[in-house]
């Protein structure tokens, strides 16, 4: 089985961080978002090749994937024109052939048992999550047997509340790529071709795509949801990590993720705080915040903040989003 991971996007909703760091490599509880997905694949087993469809900051993605997951055969193809999800998957066709394929968009973290793909007789599977704000999503409609009949983008009425989360298994790849070719021959929607249109083509040509609800689905595509997902990983998914010893004058309000070589002085940390290796927090209070590695926060009170690597922050109170190699000091 092959895996296609499209990650060419620029991550505009997470700027300024994504000017320097690819969106899938932003960290939650000390680990890049894409690593959560790849670790699930490692546990699943039976993966012959992972095809990364890269674009923005492609060299950083390739370096990280090769270094962190050397056990996966990896291929890389660049999506030079951002022409949509169908265009991205089309670029991987020469690596996939007619093999079954998992297609995973890695700006979310999900909880589900992927081993179902080993026993299904369906032409494909699409995973969904029931949501209340269905107007924001493409929602999946099913028949009485639980097979997909259509995806409707951002419906105005609750025809379905089962949101498409960007996780798919396709056994009939021949029909998938036939559907992608058909889709890419049509006019674009706002400059893009959608992979979901190729799925609709498959269904219209007799395919059965089973719909499965995930146990959990956590978005990391914009600042507020990334911080919420950090909290979820710390509280529900076993990502919390306390220091081995807590210095005098330091208060830890669980849950937190703190690397061993973080320096804490006269600080209150947590809840829902992650701090990267080599950072120093001195005379500060942090909550609902992610701090990168080798950063220094002094005399500050931060909440709902995302701070990159090698950042200096002094004397500030509030909510910040600060990218790598920045310095911000309050006026004296």
Secondary structure, 3 states (H helix, E strand, C coil): CEEEEECCCCCHHHCCHHHCCCHHHCEECCEEHHHHHHHHHHHHCCCCEEEEEECCCHHHHHHHHHHHCCCCCEEEEECCCCCCHHHHHHCCHHHHCCCCEEEECCCEEEECCHHHHHCCCCCEEEEEEECCCHHHCEEEEECCCCEEEEEEECCCCCCCCEEEEEEEEECCHHHHHHHHHHHHCCCCECCECCHHHHHHHHHHCCCCEEEEECCEEEECCCHHHHHHHHHHHHHCCCCCECCCCCCCCCEECCCEEECCCCEEECCEECCCEEECCCCEEECCEEEEEEECCCCEEECCEEEEEEECCCCEEECCEECCEECCCCEEECCC
